[in-house]
Amino acid sequence: MPTKQTTDETISLGVGDEAPDFELRDEEGNVYKLSSFRGRRVILSFFRYASCPVCLYNVDRLRQRAGCCKRLRL
C-alpha cells in the first residue's frame, strides 16, 4: 500500500521560480513527477474537494481551453 507523505513546510515561489520536485497521482492512479516535464511549460491546478462546484467549474474551464494551451505550447 502506498504511503502518503505530508509536510508542514511552506514554500513561497515567485513567477519564474523553479518549483521543487514532487509526485502526484491522477484520478486513475497514474503517478506523475514534476521533473519528468522539465523543459516544458506546466499548468498545475489544485482543488480541495472533488464535489466543490467552484473547483469543478475551474477544472472544466481548463479542459475547454486545452486546445488553446497546446497551440501556445503550455
All heavy atoms as a GROMACS GRO file, in nm:
protein
  597
    1MET      N    1   0.084  -0.118   0.000
    1MET     CA    2   0.000   0.000   0.000
    1MET      C    3   0.089   0.124   0.000
    1MET      O    4   0.181   0.135   0.080
    1MET     CB    5  -0.090  -0.004   0.123
    1MET     CG    6  -0.177   0.117   0.140
    1MET     SD    7  -0.288   0.094   0.280
    1MET     CE    8  -0.435   0.154   0.206
    2PRO      N    9   0.061   0.221  -0.092
    2PRO     CA   10   0.145   0.340  -0.096
    2PRO      C   11   0.130   0.424   0.030
    2PRO      O   12   0.024   0.426   0.091
    2PRO     CB   13   0.093   0.416  -0.218
    2PRO     CG   14  -0.030   0.348  -0.263
    2PRO     CD   15  -0.040   0.218  -0.191
    3THR      N   16   0.237   0.489   0.065
    3THR     CA   17   0.232   0.577   0.181
    3THR      C   18   0.210   0.720   0.134
    3THR      O   19   0.246   0.757   0.023
    3THR     CB   20   0.363   0.569   0.262
    3THR    OG1   21   0.471   0.608   0.178
    3THR    CG2   22   0.385   0.430   0.317
    4LYS      N   23   0.152   0.797   0.220
    4LYS     CA   24   0.127   0.938   0.190
    4LYS      C   25   0.223   1.022   0.272
    4LYS      O   26   0.232   1.006   0.392
    4LYS     CB   27  -0.017   0.973   0.226
    4LYS     CG   28  -0.056   1.116   0.192
    4LYS     CD   29  -0.190   1.152   0.250
    4LYS     CE   30  -0.297   1.132   0.149
    4LYS     NZ   31  -0.428   1.180   0.195
    5GLN      N   32   0.297   1.108   0.203
    5GLN     CA   33   0.389   1.197   0.273
    5GLN      C   34   0.325   1.334   0.285
    5GLN      O   35   0.267   1.385   0.190
    5GLN     CB   36   0.520   1.211   0.196
    5GLN     CG   37   0.611   1.091   0.212
    5GLN     CD   38   0.745   1.120   0.148
    5GLN    OE1   39   0.751   1.168   0.037
    5GLN    NE2   40   0.850   1.091   0.220
    6THR      N   41   0.336   1.390   0.401
    6THR     CA   42   0.289   1.527   0.421
    6THR      C   43   0.400   1.606   0.488
    6THR      O   44   0.490   1.549   0.549
    6THR     CB   45   0.163   1.530   0.510
    6THR    OG1   46   0.194   1.474   0.637
    6THR    CG2   47   0.048   1.455   0.446
    7THR      N   48   0.391   1.735   0.476
    7THR     CA   49   0.491   1.821   0.538
    7THR      C   50   0.422   1.949   0.584
    7THR      O   51   0.323   1.991   0.526
    7THR     CB   52   0.606   1.854   0.440
    7THR    OG1   53   0.697   1.939   0.507
    7THR    CG2   54   0.557   1.922   0.314
    8ASP      N   55   0.475   2.007   0.688
    8ASP     CA   56   0.424   2.134   0.737
    8ASP      C   57   0.504   2.250   0.680
    8ASP      O   58   0.479   2.364   0.711
    8ASP     CB   59   0.428   2.139   0.889
    8ASP     CG   60   0.330   2.043   0.952
    8ASP    OD1   61   0.226   2.015   0.889
    8ASP    OD2   62   0.354   1.998   1.064
    9GLU      N   63   0.601   2.217   0.595
    9GLU     CA   64   0.688   2.318   0.538
    9GLU      C   65   0.611   2.401   0.433
    9GLU      O   66   0.542   2.346   0.349
    9GLU     CB   67   0.808   2.252   0.471
    9GLU     CG   68   0.909   2.347   0.414
    9GLU     CD   69   1.027   2.276   0.351
    9GLU    OE1   70   1.042   2.155   0.373
    9GLU    OE2   71   1.101   2.343   0.278
   10THR      N   72   0.624   2.532   0.441
   10THR     CA   73   0.561   2.620   0.345
   10THR      C   74   0.669   2.677   0.254
   10THR      O   75   0.771   2.725   0.302
   10THR     CB   76   0.488   2.736   0.416
   10THR    OG1   77   0.388   2.682   0.501
   10THR    CG2   78   0.426   2.830   0.316
   11ILE      N   79   0.646   2.670   0.125
   11ILE     CA   80   0.741   2.720   0.028
   11ILE      C   81   0.673   2.829  -0.053
   11ILE      O   82   0.564   2.809  -0.105
   11ILE     CB   83   0.788   2.608  -0.066
   11ILE    CG1   84   0.857   2.498   0.013
   11ILE    CG2   85   0.880   2.663  -0.173
   11ILE    CD1   86   0.888   2.376  -0.068
   12SER      N   87   0.735   2.945  -0.061
   12SER     CA   88   0.682   3.054  -0.142
   12SER      C   89   0.763   3.064  -0.270
   12SER      O   90   0.886   3.066  -0.267
   12SER     CB   91   0.691   3.186  -0.067
   12SER     OG   92   0.610   3.182   0.048
   13LEU      N   93   0.692   3.067  -0.382
   13LEU     CA   94   0.757   3.078  -0.512
   13LEU      C   95   0.705   3.201  -0.584
   13LEU      O   96   0.588   3.236  -0.572
   13LEU     CB   97   0.728   2.954  -0.598
   13LEU     CG   98   0.776   2.821  -0.544
   13LEU    CD1   99   0.726   2.708  -0.633
   13LEU    CD2  100   0.927   2.818  -0.537
   14GLY      N  101   0.792   3.262  -0.659
   14GLY     CA  102   0.753   3.375  -0.742
   14GLY      C  103   0.742   3.331  -0.888
   14GLY      O  104   0.782   3.219  -0.923
   15VAL      N  105   0.691   3.418  -0.971
   15VAL     CA  106   0.679   3.389  -1.114
   15VAL      C  107   0.818   3.360  -1.169
   15VAL      O  108   0.912   3.437  -1.145
   15VAL     CB  109   0.614   3.507  -1.189
   15VAL    CG1  110   0.614   3.483  -1.339
   15VAL    CG2  111   0.474   3.529  -1.138
   16GLY      N  112   0.832   3.249  -1.237
   16GLY     CA  113   0.960   3.212  -1.297
   16GLY      C  114   1.050   3.130  -1.207
   16GLY      O  115   1.152   3.078  -1.252
   17ASP      N  116   1.016   3.118  -1.078
   17ASP     CA  117   1.097   3.037  -0.987
   17ASP      C  118   1.079   2.889  -1.020
   17ASP      O  119   0.972   2.846  -1.062
   17ASP     CB  120   1.054   3.057  -0.841
   17ASP     CG  121   1.096   3.191  -0.785
   17ASP    OD1  122   1.172   3.262  -0.853
   17ASP    OD2  123   1.050   3.225  -0.675
   18GLU      N  124   1.184   2.811  -1.000
   18GLU     CA  125   1.176   2.668  -1.022
   18GLU      C  126   1.108   2.602  -0.902
   18GLU      O  127   1.148   2.624  -0.787
   18GLU     CB  128   1.316   2.609  -1.041
   18GLU     CG  129   1.312   2.462  -1.077
   18GLU     CD  130   1.448   2.408  -1.115
   18GLU    OE1  131   1.524   2.479  -1.182
   18GLU    OE2  132   1.477   2.294  -1.075
   19ALA      N  133   1.006   2.523  -0.930
   19ALA     CA  134   0.934   2.454  -0.823
   19ALA      C  135   1.013   2.331  -0.779
   19ALA      O  136   1.083   2.269  -0.858
   19ALA     CB  137   0.797   2.410  -0.874
   20PRO      N  138   1.002   2.294  -0.651
   20PRO     CA  139   1.067   2.171  -0.605
   20PRO      C  140   0.999   2.050  -0.670
   20PRO      O  141   0.881   2.056  -0.705
   20PRO     CB  142   1.044   2.173  -0.454
   20PRO     CG  143   0.927   2.261  -0.434
   20PRO     CD  144   0.928   2.361  -0.545
   21ASP      N  145   1.074   1.945  -0.687
   21ASP     CA  146   1.018   1.824  -0.749
   21ASP      C  147   0.919   1.757  -0.655
   21ASP      O  148   0.937   1.757  -0.533
   21ASP     CB  149   1.130   1.727  -0.785
   21ASP     CG  150   1.087   1.624  -0.887
   21ASP    OD1  151   0.988   1.650  -0.960
   21ASP    OD2  152   1.151   1.518  -0.895
   22PHE      N  153   0.814   1.701  -0.712
   22PHE     CA  154   0.714   1.626  -0.635
   22PHE      C  155   0.641   1.531  -0.728
   22PHE      O  156   0.652   1.541  -0.850
   22PHE     CB  157   0.616   1.720  -0.564
   22PHE     CG  158   0.537   1.808  -0.658
   22PHE    CD1  159   0.416   1.765  -0.710
   22PHE    CD2  160   0.585   1.933  -0.692
   22PHE    CE1  161   0.344   1.846  -0.796
   22PHE    CE2  162   0.513   2.015  -0.777
   22PHE     CZ  163   0.393   1.971  -0.830
   23GLU      N  164   0.569   1.437  -0.668
   23GLU     CA  165   0.488   1.340  -0.743
   23GLU      C  166   0.343   1.354  -0.702
   23GLU      O  167   0.312   1.379  -0.586
   23GLU     CB  168   0.533   1.198  -0.712
   23GLU     CG  169   0.670   1.163  -0.760
   23GLU     CD  170   0.708   1.019  -0.726
   23GLU    OE1  171   0.630   0.949  -0.659
   23GLU    OE2  172   0.816   0.976  -0.770
   24LEU      N  173   0.254   1.335  -0.800
   24LEU     CA  174   0.110   1.335  -0.775
   24LEU      C  175   0.046   1.221  -0.852
   24LEU      O  176   0.095   1.181  -0.957
   24LEU     CB  177   0.047   1.468  -0.819
   24LEU     CG  178   0.086   1.593  -0.745
   24LEU    CD1  179   0.027   1.716  -0.814
   24LEU    CD2  180   0.040   1.586  -0.601
   25ARG      N  181  -0.065   1.173  -0.801
   25ARG     CA  182  -0.143   1.071  -0.871
   25ARG      C  183  -0.268   1.136  -0.928
   25ARG      O  184  -0.329   1.222  -0.866
   25ARG     CB  185  -0.187   0.961  -0.775
   25ARG     CG  186  -0.074   0.876  -0.726
   25ARG     CD  187  -0.129   0.763  -0.638
   25ARG     NE  188  -0.022   0.693  -0.574
   25ARG     CZ  189   0.047   0.594  -0.629
   25ARG    NH1  190   0.016   0.552  -0.749
   25ARG    NH2  191   0.146   0.536  -0.564
   26ASP      N  192  -0.306   1.089  -1.048
   26ASP     CA  193  -0.432   1.137  -1.104
   26ASP      C  194  -0.546   1.048  -1.056
   26ASP      O  195  -0.524   0.955  -0.977
   26ASP     CB  196  -0.425   1.146  -1.257
   26ASP     CG  197  -0.410   1.011  -1.326
   26ASP    OD1  198  -0.428   0.906  -1.262
   26ASP    OD2  199  -0.381   1.011  -1.448
   27GLU      N  200  -0.665   1.076  -1.105
   27GLU     CA  201  -0.783   1.002  -1.058
   27GLU      C  202  -0.781   0.855  -1.099
   27GLU      O  203  -0.856   0.775  -1.045
   27GLU     CB  204  -0.912   1.070  -1.106
   27GLU     CG  205  -0.929   1.077  -1.256
   27GLU     CD  206  -0.862   1.198  -1.320
   27GLU    OE1  207  -0.798   1.280  -1.252
   27GLU    OE2  208  -0.874   1.210  -1.444
   28GLU      N  209  -0.692   0.819  -1.193
   28GLU     CA  210  -0.681   0.679  -1.235
   28GLU      C  211  -0.563   0.608  -1.169
   28GLU      O  212  -0.535   0.493  -1.199
   28GLU     CB  213  -0.670   0.673  -1.387
   28GLU     CG  214  -0.796   0.724  -1.456
   28GLU     CD  215  -0.780   0.734  -1.606
   28GLU    OE1  216  -0.672   0.702  -1.658
   28GLU    OE2  217  -0.879   0.773  -1.670
   29GLY      N  218  -0.494   0.677  -1.080
   29GLY     CA  219  -0.382   0.617  -1.008
   29GLY      C  220  -0.247   0.630  -1.076
   29GLY      O  221  -0.147   0.581  -1.025
   30ASN      N  222  -0.241   0.696  -1.192
   30ASN     CA  223  -0.114   0.717  -1.260
   30ASN      C  224  -0.030   0.818  -1.184
   30ASN      O  225  -0.083   0.919  -1.138
   30ASN     CB  226  -0.137   0.768  -1.403
   30ASN     CG  227  -0.217   0.670  -1.486
   30ASN    OD1  228  -0.185   0.553  -1.493
   30ASN    ND2  229  -0.323   0.719  -1.548
   31VAL      N  230   0.098   0.792  -1.172
   31VAL     CA  231   0.188   0.880  -1.098
   31VAL      C  232   0.261   0.972  -1.197
   31VAL      O  233   0.313   0.926  -1.298
   31VAL     CB  234   0.291   0.799  -1.016
   31VAL    CG1  235   0.389   0.892  -0.945
   31VAL    CG2  236   0.221   0.710  -0.917
   32TYR      N  237   0.262   1.100  -1.166
   32TYR     CA  238   0.333   1.199  -1.246
   32TYR      C  239   0.432   1.272  -1.158
   32TYR      O  240   0.399   1.315  -1.049
   32TYR     CB  241   0.235   1.300  -1.306
   32TYR     CG  242   0.139   1.238  -1.404
   32TYR    CD1  243   0.017   1.188  -1.362
   32TYR    CD2  244   0.174   1.225  -1.538
   32TYR    CE1  245  -0.070   1.129  -1.452
   32TYR    CE2  246   0.087   1.166  -1.629
   32TYR     CZ  247  -0.034   1.119  -1.584
   32TYR     OH  248  -0.120   1.060  -1.673
   33LYS      N  249   0.555   1.283  -1.208
   33LYS     CA  250   0.660   1.352  -1.134
   33LYS      C  251   0.691   1.482  -1.208
   33LYS      O  252   0.708   1.483  -1.331
   33LYS     CB  253   0.784   1.264  -1.127
   33LYS     CG  254   0.889   1.312  -1.033
   33LYS     CD  255   0.997   1.207  -1.012
   33LYS     CE  256   1.093   1.254  -0.907
   33LYS     NZ  257   1.191   1.152  -0.874
   34LEU      N  258   0.694   1.592  -1.135
   34LEU     CA  259   0.716   1.722  -1.198
   34LEU      C  260   0.844   1.723  -1.281
   34LEU      O  261   0.845   1.776  -1.392
   34LEU     CB  262   0.719   1.833  -1.092
   34LEU     CG  263   0.735   1.974  -1.147
   34LEU    CD1  264   0.619   2.011  -1.240
   34LEU    CD2  265   0.746   2.074  -1.034
   35SER      N  266   0.950   1.662  -1.233
   35SER     CA  267   1.077   1.664  -1.305
   35SER      C  268   1.069   1.595  -1.441
   35SER      O  269   1.150   1.622  -1.530
   35SER     CB  270   1.188   1.600  -1.221
   35SER     OG  271   1.157   1.464  -1.192
   36SER      N  272   0.969   1.509  -1.463
   36SER     CA  273   0.956   1.443  -1.594
   36SER      C  274   0.906   1.541  -1.701
   36SER      O  275   0.910   1.510  -1.820
   36SER     CB  276   0.862   1.323  -1.584
   36SER     OG  277   0.730   1.364  -1.557
   37PHE      N  278   0.863   1.659  -1.660
   37PHE     CA  279   0.818   1.761  -1.753
   37PHE      C  280   0.921   1.872  -1.771
   37PHE      O  281   0.892   1.977  -1.828
   37PHE     CB  282   0.686   1.824  -1.705
   37PHE     CG  283   0.573   1.725  -1.702
   37PHE    CD1  284   0.541   1.659  -1.584
   37PHE    CD2  285   0.498   1.698  -1.815
   37PHE    CE1  286   0.438   1.568  -1.580
   37PHE    CE2  287   0.394   1.607  -1.813
   37PHE     CZ  288   0.364   1.542  -1.695
   38ARG      N  289   1.043   1.849  -1.724
   38ARG     CA  290   1.149   1.950  -1.730
   38ARG      C  291   1.166   2.001  -1.873
   38ARG      O  292   1.166   1.924  -1.967
   38ARG     CB  293   1.281   1.894  -1.680
   38ARG     CG  294   1.388   2.000  -1.665
   38ARG     CD  295   1.509   1.956  -1.586
   38ARG     NE  296   1.480   1.895  -1.458
   38ARG     CZ  297   1.449   1.961  -1.346
   38ARG    NH1  298   1.438   2.091  -1.349
   38ARG    NH2  299   1.429   1.896  -1.234
   39GLY      N  300   1.175   2.133  -1.886
   39GLY     CA  301   1.191   2.195  -2.016
   39GLY      C  302   1.059   2.227  -2.086
   39GLY      O  303   1.059   2.287  -2.192
   40ARG      N  304   0.948   2.183  -2.026
   40ARG     CA  305   0.816   2.211  -2.082
   40ARG      C  306   0.738   2.300  -1.986
   40ARG      O  307   0.764   2.300  -1.866
   40ARG     CB  308   0.741   2.079  -2.103
   40ARG     CG  309   0.810   1.991  -2.206
   40ARG     CD  310   0.758   1.850  -2.211
   40ARG     NE  311   0.614   1.841  -2.222
   40ARG     CZ  312   0.547   1.729  -2.205
   40ARG    NH1  313   0.610   1.617  -2.178
   40ARG    NH2  314   0.417   1.727  -2.216
   41ARG      N  315   0.644   2.373  -2.038
   41ARG     CA  316   0.557   2.454  -1.952
   41ARG      C  317   0.450   2.364  -1.893
   41ARG      O  318   0.398   2.275  -1.959
   41ARG     CB  319   0.493   2.566  -2.031
   41ARG     CG  320   0.595   2.666  -2.078
   41ARG     CD  321   0.530   2.775  -2.156
   41ARG     NE  322   0.633   2.867  -2.202
   41ARG     CZ  323   0.608   2.976  -2.268
   41ARG    NH1  324   0.483   3.009  -2.295
   41ARG    NH2  325   0.706   3.054  -2.307
   42VAL      N  326   0.418   2.388  -1.768
   42VAL     CA  327   0.323   2.304  -1.695
   42VAL      C  328   0.221   2.393  -1.626
   42VAL      O  329   0.256   2.495  -1.568
   42VAL     CB  330   0.396   2.219  -1.588
   42VAL    CG1  331   0.298   2.137  -1.508
   42VAL    CG2  332   0.501   2.130  -1.653
   43ILE      N  333   0.094   2.354  -1.635
   43ILE     CA  334  -0.012   2.420  -1.560
   43ILE      C  335  -0.058   2.323  -1.454
   43ILE      O  336  -0.098   2.210  -1.483
   43ILE     CB  337  -0.131   2.457  -1.651
   43ILE    CG1  338  -0.088   2.558  -1.757
   43ILE    CG2  339  -0.246   2.512  -1.567
   43ILE    CD1  340  -0.194   2.588  -1.859
   44LEU      N  341  -0.050   2.364  -1.328
   44LEU     CA  342  -0.096   2.282  -1.218
   44LEU      C  343  -0.224   2.342  -1.163
   44LEU      O  344  -0.232   2.462  -1.139
   44LEU     CB  345   0.008   2.276  -1.106
   44LEU     CG  346   0.142   2.213  -1.142
   44LEU    CD1  347   0.238   2.228  -1.026
   44LEU    CD2  348   0.124   2.068  -1.178
   45SER      N  349  -0.322   2.260  -1.144
   45SER     CA  350  -0.449   2.306  -1.088
   45SER      C  351  -0.482   2.218  -0.969
   45SER      O  352  -0.501   2.097  -0.983
   45SER     CB  353  -0.560   2.295  -1.194
   45SER     OG  354  -0.683   2.332  -1.139
   46PHE      N  355  -0.486   2.276  -0.852
   46PHE     CA  356  -0.518   2.205  -0.730
   46PHE      C  357  -0.655   2.247  -0.682
   46PHE      O  358  -0.688   2.365  -0.684
   46PHE     CB  359  -0.416   2.235  -0.619
   46PHE     CG  360  -0.277   2.190  -0.653
   46PHE    CD1  361  -0.186   2.277  -0.711
   46PHE    CD2  362  -0.237   2.060  -0.624
   46PHE    CE1  363  -0.058   2.236  -0.740
   46PHE    CE2  364  -0.109   2.018  -0.654
   46PHE     CZ  365  -0.019   2.107  -0.712
   47PHE      N  366  -0.735   2.152  -0.642
   47PHE     CA  367  -0.862   2.187  -0.582
   47PHE      C  368  -0.886   2.098  -0.462
   47PHE      O  369  -0.838   1.986  -0.455
   47PHE     CB  370  -0.978   2.182  -0.682
   47PHE     CG  371  -0.996   2.050  -0.752
   47PHE    CD1  372  -1.088   1.958  -0.707
   47PHE    CD2  373  -0.921   2.020  -0.865
   47PHE    CE1  374  -1.106   1.837  -0.772
   47PHE    CE2  375  -0.939   1.900  -0.931
   47PHE     CZ  376  -1.032   1.809  -0.884
   48ARG      N  377  -0.958   2.150  -0.368
   48ARG     CA  378  -0.971   2.088  -0.238
   48ARG      C  379  -1.065   1.967  -0.237
   48ARG      O  380  -1.033   1.864  -0.181
   48ARG     CB  381  -1.019   2.192  -0.138
   48ARG     CG  382  -1.019   2.143   0.001
   48ARG     CD  383  -1.052   2.254   0.096
   48ARG     NE  384  -0.961   2.241   0.208
   48ARG     CZ  385  -0.936   2.333   0.294
   48ARG    NH1  386  -0.991   2.449   0.283
   48ARG    NH2  387  -0.855   2.311   0.393
   49TYR      N  388  -1.180   1.980  -0.296
   49TYR     CA  389  -1.279   1.873  -0.290
   49TYR      C  390  -1.329   1.839  -0.430
   49TYR      O  391  -1.352   1.927  -0.512
   49TYR     CB  392  -1.400   1.916  -0.206
   49TYR     CG  393  -1.365   1.955  -0.066
   49TYR    CD1  394  -1.372   2.087  -0.024
   49TYR    CD2  395  -1.323   1.859   0.026
   49TYR    CE1  396  -1.338   2.124   0.105
   49TYR    CE2  397  -1.289   1.895   0.155
   49TYR     CZ  398  -1.297   2.027   0.194
   49TYR     OH  399  -1.263   2.062   0.320
   50ALA      N  400  -1.349   1.712  -0.456
   50ALA     CA  401  -1.396   1.668  -0.587
   50ALA      C  402  -1.538   1.715  -0.615
   50ALA      O  403  -1.578   1.726  -0.730
   50ALA     CB  404  -1.389   1.516  -0.596
   51SER      N  405  -1.615   1.746  -0.513
   51SER     CA  406  -1.754   1.787  -0.534
   51SER      C  407  -1.773   1.938  -0.516
   51SER      O  408  -1.887   1.985  -0.515
   51SER     CB  409  -1.846   1.711  -0.439
   51SER     OG  410  -1.811   1.740  -0.305
   52CYS      N  411  -1.666   2.013  -0.507
   52CYS     CA  412  -1.674   2.159  -0.491
   52CYS      C  413  -1.719   2.221  -0.623
   52CYS      O  414  -1.649   2.208  -0.724
   52CYS     CB  415  -1.537   2.212  -0.450
   52CYS     SG  416  -1.520   2.390  -0.463
   53PRO      N  417  -1.835   2.288  -0.627
   53PRO     CA  418  -1.885   2.346  -0.753
   53PRO      C  419  -1.787   2.444  -0.818
   53PRO      O  420  -1.770   2.441  -0.940
   53PRO     CB  421  -2.014   2.417  -0.712
   53PRO     CG  422  -2.056   2.353  -0.585
   53PRO     CD  423  -1.930   2.310  -0.516
   54VAL      N  424  -1.724   2.528  -0.740
   54VAL     CA  425  -1.629   2.625  -0.796
   54VAL      C  426  -1.509   2.551  -0.854
   54VAL      O  427  -1.460   2.583  -0.963
   54VAL     CB  428  -1.585   2.727  -0.690
   54VAL    CG1  429  -1.474   2.817  -0.743
   54VAL    CG2  430  -1.704   2.810  -0.644
   55CYS      N  431  -1.460   2.449  -0.783
   55CYS     CA  432  -1.345   2.372  -0.830
   55CYS      C  433  -1.378   2.299  -0.961
   55CYS      O  434  -1.300   2.300  -1.055
   55CYS     CB  435  -1.302   2.270  -0.725
   55CYS     SG  436  -1.255   2.345  -0.568
   56LEU      N  437  -1.495   2.236  -0.965
   56LEU     CA  438  -1.537   2.164  -1.086
   56LEU      C  439  -1.550   2.261  -1.203
   56LEU      O  440  -1.513   2.228  -1.316
   56LEU     CB  441  -1.668   2.091  -1.061
   56LEU     CG  442  -1.659   1.974  -0.962
   56LEU    CD1  443  -1.798   1.918  -0.935
   56LEU    CD2  444  -1.566   1.866  -1.015
   57TYR      N  445  -1.602   2.378  -1.178
   57TYR     CA  446  -1.614   2.480  -1.283
   57TYR      C  447  -1.476   2.517  -1.337
   57TYR      O  448  -1.455   2.523  -1.459
   57TYR     CB  449  -1.685   2.604  -1.228
   57TYR     CG  450  -1.684   2.720  -1.324
   57TYR    CD1  451  -1.776   2.725  -1.429
   57TYR    CD2  452  -1.593   2.824  -1.310
   57TYR    CE1  453  -1.775   2.832  -1.519
   57TYR    CE2  454  -1.592   2.930  -1.399
   57TYR     CZ  455  -1.683   2.934  -1.503
   57TYR     OH  456  -1.681   3.038  -1.590
   58ASN      N  457  -1.380   2.540  -1.247
   58ASN     CA  458  -1.245   2.578  -1.290
   58ASN      C  459  -1.177   2.467  -1.368
   58ASN      O  460  -1.109   2.492  -1.468
   58ASN     CB  461  -1.161   2.620  -1.170
   58ASN     CG  462  -1.204   2.753  -1.115
   58ASN    OD1  463  -1.255   2.838  -1.187
   58ASN    ND2  464  -1.186   2.773  -0.986
   59VAL      N  465  -1.192   2.343  -1.325
   59VAL     CA  466  -1.134   2.230  -1.398
   59VAL      C  467  -1.197   2.219  -1.536
   59VAL      O  468  -1.128   2.196  -1.636
   59VAL     CB  469  -1.150   2.098  -1.318
   59VAL    CG1  470  -1.113   1.978  -1.404
   59VAL    CG2  471  -1.065   2.102  -1.193
   60ASP      N  472  -1.328   2.236  -1.544
   60ASP     CA  473  -1.397   2.232  -1.673
   60ASP      C  474  -1.346   2.341  -1.766
   60ASP      O  475  -1.325   2.317  -1.885
   60ASP     CB  476  -1.548   2.244  -1.651
   60ASP     CG  477  -1.624   2.224  -1.780
   60ASP    OD1  478  -1.601   2.120  -1.847
   60ASP    OD2  479  -1.706   2.311  -1.815
   61ARG      N  480  -1.324   2.460  -1.713
   61ARG     CA  481  -1.272   2.570  -1.795
   61ARG      C  482  -1.131   2.538  -1.847
   61ARG      O  483  -1.099   2.567  -1.962
   61ARG     CB  484  -1.268   2.700  -1.715
   61ARG     CG  485  -1.404   2.750  -1.671
   61ARG     CD  486  -1.485   2.807  -1.781
   61ARG     NE  487  -1.423   2.931  -1.824
   61ARG     CZ  488  -1.454   2.996  -1.934
   61ARG    NH1  489  -1.547   2.950  -2.012
   61ARG    NH2  490  -1.393   3.106  -1.967
   62LEU      N  491  -1.048   2.476  -1.764
   62LEU     CA  492  -0.914   2.436  -1.811
   62LEU      C  493  -0.925   2.334  -1.923
   62LEU      O  494  -0.852   2.342  -2.022
   62LEU     CB  495  -0.833   2.378  -1.695
   62LEU     CG  496  -0.768   2.477  -1.601
   62LEU    CD1  497  -0.705   2.404  -1.483
   62LEU    CD2  498  -0.665   2.561  -1.673
   63ARG      N  499  -1.015   2.238  -1.908
   63ARG     CA  500  -1.033   2.137  -2.013
   63ARG      C  501  -1.081   2.201  -2.143
   63ARG      O  502  -1.038   2.163  -2.251
   63ARG     CB  503  -1.130   2.030  -1.966
   63ARG     CG  504  -1.071   1.937  -1.865
   63ARG     CD  505  -1.166   1.827  -1.828
   63ARG     NE  506  -1.104   1.739  -1.730
   63ARG     CZ  507  -1.168   1.682  -1.630
   63ARG    NH1  508  -1.297   1.701  -1.613
   63ARG    NH2  509  -1.104   1.605  -1.546
   64GLN      N  510  -1.171   2.298  -2.134
   64GLN     CA  511  -1.222   2.367  -2.252
   64GLN      C  512  -1.110   2.442  -2.324
   64GLN      O  513  -1.111   2.456  -2.445
   64GLN     CB  514  -1.333   2.465  -2.214
   64GLN     CG  515  -1.461   2.400  -2.172
   64GLN     CD  516  -1.563   2.502  -2.123
   64GLN    OE1  517  -1.544   2.623  -2.136
   64GLN    NE2  518  -1.672   2.453  -2.066
   65ARG      N  519  -1.014   2.490  -2.249
   65ARG     CA  520  -0.906   2.570  -2.307
   65ARG      C  521  -0.782   2.486  -2.341
   65ARG      O  522  -0.680   2.540  -2.379
   65ARG     CB  523  -0.867   2.681  -2.210
   65ARG     CG  524  -0.981   2.779  -2.191
   65ARG     CD  525  -0.946   2.886  -2.094
   65ARG     NE  526  -1.060   2.976  -2.079
   65ARG     CZ  527  -1.060   3.081  -2.003
   65ARG    NH1  528  -0.954   3.110  -1.932
   65ARG    NH2  529  -1.166   3.158  -1.995
   66ALA      N  530  -0.792   2.357  -2.330
   66ALA     CA  531  -0.677   2.269  -2.354
   66ALA      C  532  -0.620   2.287  -2.495
   66ALA      O  533  -0.499   2.290  -2.514
   66ALA     CB  534  -0.714   2.123  -2.330
   67GLY      N  535  -0.706   2.302  -2.593
   67GLY     CA  536  -0.659   2.321  -2.731
   67GLY      C  537  -0.577   2.448  -2.745
   67GLY      O  538  -0.472   2.448  -2.810
   68CYS      N  539  -0.624   2.555  -2.683
   68CYS     CA  540  -0.551   2.682  -2.687
   68CYS      C  541  -0.415   2.667  -2.619
   68CYS      O  542  -0.315   2.716  -2.668
   68CYS     CB  543  -0.633   2.790  -2.619
   68CYS     SG  544  -0.552   2.951  -2.613
   69CYS      N  545  -0.414   2.596  -2.508
   69CYS     CA  546  -0.288   2.576  -2.434
   69CYS      C  547  -0.189   2.496  -2.519
   69CYS      O  548  -0.070   2.526  -2.519
   69CYS     CB  549  -0.314   2.504  -2.302
   69CYS     SG  550  -0.404   2.606  -2.183
   70LYS      N  551  -0.237   2.396  -2.591
   70LYS     CA  552  -0.148   2.317  -2.678
   70LYS      C  553  -0.088   2.405  -2.788
   70LYS      O  554   0.030   2.394  -2.819
   70LYS     CB  555  -0.224   2.199  -2.739
   70LYS     CG  556  -0.239   2.085  -2.645
   70LYS     CD  557  -0.302   1.967  -2.717
   70LYS     CE  558  -0.312   1.850  -2.622
   70LYS     NZ  559  -0.362   1.730  -2.688
   71ARG      N  560  -0.172   2.487  -2.849
   71ARG     CA  561  -0.122   2.576  -2.955
   71ARG      C  562  -0.017   2.672  -2.902
   71ARG      O  563   0.077   2.709  -2.973
   71ARG     CB  564  -0.237   2.653  -3.020
   71ARG     CG  565  -0.324   2.567  -3.109
   71ARG     CD  566  -0.419   2.650  -3.193
   71ARG     NE  567  -0.515   2.726  -3.113
   71ARG     CZ  568  -0.626   2.676  -3.060
   71ARG    NH1  569  -0.656   2.548  -3.075
   71ARG    NH2  570  -0.708   2.753  -2.990
   72LEU      N  571  -0.031   2.715  -2.777
   72LEU     CA  572   0.065   2.807  -2.715
   72LEU      C  573   0.182   2.733  -2.651
   72LEU      O  574   0.268   2.793  -2.588
   72LEU     CB  575  -0.004   2.894  -2.610
   72LEU     CG  576  -0.109   2.990  -2.664
   72LEU    CD1  577  -0.184   3.056  -2.550
   72LEU    CD2  578  -0.045   3.094  -2.753
   73ARG      N  579   0.181   2.600  -2.664
   73ARG     CA  580   0.285   2.513  -2.606
   73ARG      C  581   0.291   2.524  -2.455
   73ARG      O  582   0.397   2.527  -2.393
   73ARG     CB  583   0.420   2.540  -2.666
   73ARG     CG  584   0.426   2.508  -2.812
   73ARG     CD  585   0.562   2.526  -2.866
   73ARG     NE  586   0.564   2.484  -3.005
   73ARG     CZ  587   0.669   2.495  -3.083
   73ARG    NH1  588   0.779   2.547  -3.035
   73ARG    NH2  589   0.663   2.454  -3.206
   74LEU      N  590   0.173   2.532  -2.391
   74LEU     CA  591   0.165   2.532  -2.245
   74LEU      C  592   0.140   2.391  -2.198
   74LEU      O  593   0.079   2.312  -2.262
   74LEU     CB  594   0.052   2.623  -2.197
   74LEU     CG  595   0.072   2.771  -2.222
   74LEU    CD1  596  -0.053   2.846  -2.177
   74LEU    CD2  597   0.192   2.824  -2.150
   0.00000   0.00000   0.00000
